[in-house]
Amino acid sequence: MPISKPSFTMGVEEEYLLVDLATRDLAANPPGELLRDCEARLGTRVTAEFMRSQIEVGTRVCANSNEARSELQELRGTVAEVAAQYGLAPIAASTHPFADWSQQSHTDKERYDDLAQALQANARRLLISGMHVHVAVEEEDMRIDLMNQVTYFLPHLLALSTSSPFWDGENTGLMSYRLTIFDALPRTGVPERFDSFGEYERMVARLVDAGVIEDGTKIWWDMRPSARYPTLEMRISDICTSLDDTLTIAALYQCILSMLYRLRTSNQRWRIYPRICVEENRWRAQRYGVTDTMVDFGLGEQVPYDELLAEIMDMVAPDAEALGCGEDVRHAREILARGTSAQNQIRIFDAAIASGATREAALRDVVDWLIAETVRDL
């Protein structure tokens, strides 16, 4: 029986940090009315997150990044408008430049209480935000087959999204420090390889039966088959401060999946490399973002990131045209030209220090940029 083509529809989830406009620090205890006001306007598209200083939004199902743009413009804009009424603002960054994680508390919710109890200090340090992109692949074995192949490209998407160079007031030297925090949790990192969806389900069932997890939502890999939807959920990326950048990451991910399916229809497939190879590029993306090299394992050598990105864009060009997201894919060149959020945060901080600002003032300048950039493309 022939396998039907996936719909490749998408949905995007973003997690924002809430900052106090007076201090630029995190709002450790935002008023409950803020979330209720957002819910009154956005319904189930907005929810609380693990930390009280966070808020999460999610789009409806979208055909492509063009549809996702209007959704995210509404979501970001509404959260910003409501937050301003309470003297707060959302920032789309995976870490806050100087917030003290030990002063934060998690949301009072049974699921989060259980996580805090199970993970202890690792949970208390989870002052990080991410962006998840769901793309629909309805047939289950196809979902697993494409997951095995697309894993290779996850580091390339991470590099383009980096927005977490600072932690606790220090430049960490990493473009994505968020993963350093997240990787301390169990069941994280590069996903396992499976021969079928049934094999994946048996793995989940084994953990559930052993009392380790309740369901597949407690598997926090860089990518996973969603436990709630017939989608492949990409979770590796930092949250992009620029909305345009968010849409580029989402469009590229959607197009790479479409490209891999297109290869399959021609009896071709992407070579699956050992996990350690993907992990090496993952580390390079985490450390350098787009500013250095990644390993091209087909060539067996390091290649500048911009050359690898150009190759990916060429490969997915037919898919971008078919899906109607060519402009968002091409915006990747603009990210390279003006830098990711992480690069710009470091630039702003260094410029402020060079001009004689104190460290504290320079970090506040970074927060000011994040506040403005989060809503710039609305």
C-alpha positions in Angstrom: 0.0 0.0 0.0 1.5 3.3 -1.0 2.4 5.8 1.7 0.6 9.1 1.4 2.7 12.3 1.3 2.9 14.1 4.6 1.0 17.4 4.9 4.1 19.2 6.4 1.8 21.6 8.2 3.6 23.4 11.1 3.1 24.9 14.5 5.6 27.1 16.5 5.9 27.3 20.3 7.9 30.1 21.9 8.8 30.7 25.5 9.4 34.3 26.7 11.1 35.6 29.8 9.3 38.4 31.6 11.5 41.4 32.7 10.7 44.3 35.0 10.9 47.5 33.0 12.2 49.4 36.0 15.1 47.1 36.9 15.6 45.1 33.7 15.8 42.1 35.9 13.5 39.1 35.7 10.0 39.4 37.2 10.4 36.6 39.7 6.8 36.8 40.8 4.6 38.4 38.0 1.0 39.0 38.9 -1.4 36.1 38.1 -3.7 38.6 36.4 -1.1 38.9 33.6 -1.6 35.3 32.5 -5.4 35.5 32.9 -5.5 38.7 30.8 -3.5 37.0 28.1 -5.7 33.9 28.2 -8.8 36.1 27.8 -7.4 37.4 24.5 -5.5 34.4 23.2 -7.3 31.4 24.7 -5.3 28.2 24.9 -2.5 29.7 22.7 -0.9 31.0 25.8 0.1 29.1 28.9 2.3 29.3 32.0 5.8 27.8 31.8 8.0 26.0 34.3 9.4 29.2 35.9 7.0 31.9 37.1 9.1 34.4 35.2 8.2 32.7 31.9 5.2 32.6 29.6 4.7 30.3 26.6 2.7 30.8 23.4 1.9 28.4 20.6 0.4 29.0 17.1 -2.5 27.3 15.5 -1.7 24.8 12.8 -0.2 26.7 9.8 0.4 25.7 6.2 3.8 27.5 6.2 5.9 30.2 7.8 3.8 33.0 6.2 0.8 31.8 8.2 2.9 31.4 11.2 4.1 35.0 10.9 0.6 36.5 11.4 0.0 34.1 14.4 3.3 35.0 16.1 2.8 38.7 15.5 -0.5 38.5 17.3 1.0 36.3 20.1 4.1 38.4 20.7 2.2 41.6 20.4 -0.5 40.6 22.8 1.9 39.4 25.5 3.9 42.6 25.2 0.8 44.8 25.4 -0.6 43.0 28.4 2.8 42.8 30.2 3.3 46.5 29.7 0.1 47.2 31.8 2.0 45.6 34.7 5.3 47.3 34.2 6.8 44.2 32.5 8.0 43.2 29.0 8.7 39.9 27.3 12.1 39.1 25.9 12.7 36.3 23.3 16.1 35.1 24.5 17.1 31.7 25.8 18.8 33.1 28.9 18.5 36.5 30.7 21.8 38.4 30.7 22.2 38.8 34.4 19.3 37.2 36.4 20.1 35.1 39.4 18.6 31.7 38.9 18.6 31.0 42.7 16.1 33.8 43.2 13.5 32.3 40.9 10.7 29.9 41.7 8.7 27.5 39.6 5.0 27.7 38.7 2.6 26.2 41.2 1.3 23.3 39.1 1.3 19.6 39.8 3.3 18.7 36.8 5.9 21.3 37.6 5.9 20.4 41.3 6.7 16.8 40.3 9.5 17.9 38.0 11.0 20.1 40.7 11.0 17.2 43.2 12.5 14.8 40.7 15.2 17.0 39.2 16.2 19.0 42.3 19.0 21.5 41.6 18.8 20.8 37.9 15.2 22.0 37.9 16.1 25.1 39.9 18.6 26.2 37.3 16.1 25.8 34.4 16.0 29.5 33.8 16.1 28.9 30.0 13.6 29.4 27.2 13.4 27.6 23.9 11.5 27.4 20.6 9.8 24.3 19.4 8.7 23.7 15.8 6.2 20.9 15.0 5.9 19.7 11.4 3.2 17.1 10.6 4.3 13.7 9.3 1.1 11.7 9.6 2.4 8.2 8.8 4.1 6.8 11.8 7.0 4.8 10.3 7.6 7.7 7.9 7.9 10.0 11.0 10.6 7.8 12.4 12.4 7.4 9.1 12.5 11.2 8.6 13.6 11.8 12.2 16.6 9.5 11.7 17.7 11.5 8.7 16.9 15.1 9.8 18.8 14.7 13.0 22.0 15.4 10.9 20.7 19.0 10.3 19.8 19.9 13.9 23.1 21.5 14.7 22.8 23.7 11.6 19.5 25.0 12.9 20.8 25.5 16.4 23.7 27.6 15.1 21.4 30.0 13.3 19.1 30.5 16.3 21.6 31.1 19.1 20.5 33.7 21.7 22.0 32.6 25.1 25.6 33.8 25.4 25.2 35.2 29.0 24.5 33.5 32.3 24.4 35.1 35.7 26.0 38.3 34.4 28.9 36.5 32.7 29.8 36.1 29.0 30.0 32.3 28.9 32.0 32.1 25.7 29.2 30.0 24.2 26.6 31.2 21.8 24.1 28.8 23.2 24.6 28.3 27.0 21.0 27.2 27.3 22.0 23.7 26.2 24.6 23.4 28.9 21.8 23.8 31.5 19.3 21.6 29.6 21.8 18.8 29.1 22.0 18.2 32.8 18.5 16.7 32.6 17.9 13.0 31.8 16.6 12.0 28.4 18.0 15.0 26.5 20.4 15.5 23.6 20.5 13.9 20.1 17.7 11.4 19.7 18.2 7.7 19.4 17.9 5.9 16.0 14.9 3.6 15.5 14.0 1.1 12.8 10.3 1.7 13.1 7.7 3.6 15.1 6.8 0.4 16.9 10.4 0.2 18.2 10.1 3.8 19.4 6.8 3.0 21.2 8.3 -0.1 22.8 11.1 2.0 24.2 8.7 4.5 25.6 6.6 1.7 27.1 9.6 0.2 28.7 10.3 3.4 30.5 6.7 3.9 31.5 6.4 0.3 32.8 9.5 0.8 34.8 7.9 3.8 36.5 10.6 6.2 35.1 8.3 8.4 33.1 4.5 8.8 32.8 4.5 9.2 29.0 6.5 10.4 26.0 6.3 14.0 27.0 9.1 13.4 29.5 11.5 12.5 26.7 13.3 15.8 26.0 15.5 15.1 23.1 16.6 17.7 20.6 13.8 16.2 18.4 11.1 13.8 19.2 7.9 12.3 17.8 5.3 14.4 19.6 3.3 12.6 22.2 0.2 14.8 21.4 0.3 15.4 17.7 1.3 13.5 14.5 4.3 15.7 14.2 8.1 15.7 14.5 8.9 18.3 17.1 12.2 20.1 16.7 13.4 21.3 20.1 17.2 22.0 19.7 17.0 25.6 18.8 17.3 28.6 21.1 14.4 31.1 20.9 15.1 33.7 18.3 14.9 37.3 19.5 13.9 38.5 16.0 10.6 37.2 14.7 12.0 37.1 11.2 14.7 34.7 12.4 12.1 32.5 14.1 10.3 32.1 10.8 13.5 31.3 9.0 14.3 28.5 11.4 10.8 27.1 11.1 10.8 27.4 7.3 14.2 25.7 7.0 13.1 22.8 9.2 9.9 22.3 7.3 11.8 22.5 4.0 14.5 20.0 5.1 11.8 17.5 6.0 10.1 18.0 2.7 13.5 17.6 0.9 14.2 14.3 2.6 10.7 13.0 1.7 11.4 14.1 -1.9 14.6 12.2 -2.0 12.8 9.1 -0.7 10.4 9.3 -3.7 13.4 9.0 -5.9 14.8 6.0 -4.0 17.4 8.2 -2.3 18.0 9.0 1.3 20.3 11.1 3.5 23.2 9.0 5.0 22.7 8.4 8.7 26.0 9.0 10.6 26.9 7.8 14.1 25.5 9.8 16.9 28.9 11.1 18.0 29.3 12.8 14.6 26.1 14.8 15.1 27.0 15.5 18.7 30.3 17.0 17.5 28.5 19.5 15.2 26.0 20.1 18.0 28.9 21.2 20.3 30.4 23.4 17.6 27.0 25.1 17.1 26.6 25.6 20.8 30.1 27.0 21.1 30.6 29.1 18.0 27.1 29.5 16.4 27.5 30.6 12.8 31.0 32.1 13.3 33.2 29.1 12.7 33.1 25.7 11.0 31.1 22.5 11.2 32.2 19.1 10.0 30.9 18.0 6.6 31.0 14.2 7.3 30.5 13.4 3.6 33.8 15.2 2.8 35.3 14.3 6.1 36.6 17.8 6.8 35.6 21.1 8.5 33.8 23.6 6.3 32.8 27.2 7.1 29.3 27.4 8.4 28.2 29.9 5.7 29.2 27.4 3.0 27.2 24.6 4.6 24.2 26.8 5.0 24.4 27.8 1.3 24.4 24.2 0.3 21.3 23.4 2.5 19.5 26.4 1.0 20.2 25.2 -2.5 19.0 21.7 -1.6 15.7 22.9 -0.2 15.0 25.6 -2.9 12.4 23.5 -4.7 10.7 22.7 -1.4 10.7 26.3 -0.3 9.0 27.3 -3.6 6.4 24.5 -3.3 5.7 25.4 0.3 5.6 29.1 -0.3 8.3 30.1 2.2 11.2 31.1 -0.1 11.5 34.6 1.4 11.8 33.3 4.9 14.4 30.7 3.9 16.5 33.3 2.0 16.4 35.5 5.2 19.0 33.1 6.6 21.6 35.1 4.6 20.5 38.2 6.5 21.1 36.4 9.8 24.7 35.6 8.7 25.2 39.2 7.6 24.1 41.0 10.8 24.6 38.1 13.3 22.4 36.0 15.5 20.9 37.3 18.7 23.9 35.9 20.7 26.4 37.8 18.5 24.4 41.0 18.8 24.1 40.7 22.6 27.9 40.3 22.9 28.4 43.3 20.5 26.2 45.6 22.5 27.8 44.5 25.8 31.3 45.0 24.5 30.5 48.4 22.9 29.0 49.6 26.2 32.1 48.5 28.2 34.4 50.1 25.6 32.5 53.4 26.0 33.1 53.4 29.8 29.8 51.8 31.0 29.8 49.7 34.2 29.3 46.0 33.8 25.8 46.3 35.3 24.9 49.2 32.9 26.2 47.2 29.9 24.1 44.2 30.8 21.0 46.5 31.1 21.8 47.8 27.6 21.6 44.2 26.4 18.2 43.7 28.0 17.0 47.0 26.4 18.0 45.7 23.0 16.2 42.4 23.7 13.0 44.2 24.7 13.0 46.2 21.5 14.1 43.5 19.2 11.4 41.0 20.5 8.6 43.2 19.1 10.4 45.0 16.2 9.0 42.8 13.4 5.4 42.9 14.6 
